[in-house]
């Protein structure tokens, strides 16, 4: 639910900046997903990976990673024939 809400907020923010709906959706989804590798490394450095909150954070991140697979499938489905599903054009 958190990923969906963050994706929606990011998409709306990108649309407010006059970005195409498809690109806005990709931006919103990318902002909603966190970096598992960074968080796991940080938990290990602080020796909190075996704590209750460390295990919970790891579980949440893994579920988000699984959600990222579905997000990539959706991106491929909404892309048109002229653009690559995983290629974002320069927005600046």
VOGU-3710 file (C-alpha; in Angstrom, 3 decimals, decimal comma):
1> xxxxxxxxxx> 0,000/0,000/0,000  2,852/2,382/0,866  4,508/1,780/-2,511  1,242/2,443/-4,357  0,591/5,673/-2,468  4,165/6,897/-3,009  3,939/5,990/-6,699  0,709/7,954/-6,987  2,166/11,001/-5,227  5,321/10,889/-7,365
11> xxxxxxxxxx> 3,266/10,511/-10,535  1,055/13,469/-9,629  4,114/15,583/-8,816  5,708/14,705/-12,161  2,454/15,459/-14,000  2,396/18,845/-12,278  5,778/19,488/-13,924  4,215/18,874/-17,360  5,778/15,436/-17,835  4,065/12,826/-20,006
21> xxxxxxxxxx> 1,844/10,381/-18,072  3,949/7,321/-18,881  7,177/9,010/-17,880  5,495/10,429/-14,777  4,423/6,920/-13,768  7,968/5,604/-14,154  9,351/8,498/-12,107  6,725/7,998/-9,403  7,446/4,280/-9,195  11,193/4,794/-9,070
31> xxxxxxxxxx> 10,822/7,249/-6,205  8,605/4,837/-4,297  11,127/2,000/-4,287  13,994/2,137/-1,846  17,470/0,734/-2,249  17,692/-2,636/-0,526  21,454/-2,840/-0,889  22,056/0,490/0,836  19,774/-0,304/3,767  21,175/-3,826/4,244
41> xxxxxxxxxx> 24,723/-2,436/4,218  23,776/0,195/6,780  22,100/-2,384/9,027  25,211/-4,567/8,850  27,551/-1,667/9,621  25,489/-0,742/12,662  25,209/-4,415/13,633  21,430/-4,151/13,648  20,677/-6,739/10,951  19,721/-9,349/13,568
51> xxxxxxxxxx> 17,613/-6,958/15,637  13,835/-7,043/15,427  13,657/-3,795/13,451  16,515/-4,930/11,197  14,728/-8,150/10,275  11,457/-6,266/9,759  13,162/-3,711/7,498  14,728/-6,524/5,480  11,354/-8,234/5,013  9,719/-4,991/3,884
61> xxxxxxxxxx> 12,541/-4,292/1,434  12,279/-7,779/-0,055  8,529/-7,352/-0,591  9,252/-4,022/-2,298  11,825/-5,746/-4,521  9,203/-8,284/-5,562  6,860/-5,371/-6,260  9,553/-3,851/-8,459  9,285/-6,877/-10,775  5,591/-6,163/-11,310
71> xxxxxxxxxx> 6,397/-2,480/-11,787  8,832/-3,375/-14,599  6,162/-5,554/-16,230  3,714/-2,634/-16,122  6,295/-0,316/-17,650  6,830/-2,759/-20,503  3,076/-3,031/-21,015  2,452/0,723/-21,218  5,443/1,558/-23,402  4,745/2,215/-27,044
81> xxxxxxxxxx> 6,614/0,708/-29,972  8,825/3,764/-30,456  10,368/3,811/-26,985  12,228/1,316/-24,898  10,340/0,218/-21,787  13,269/0,894/-19,515  14,698/3,979/-21,207  13,869/7,411/-19,860  14,533/10,393/-22,026  16,340/13,367/-20,587
91> xx> 13,750/15,382/-18,693  15,798/18,512/-18,186
//
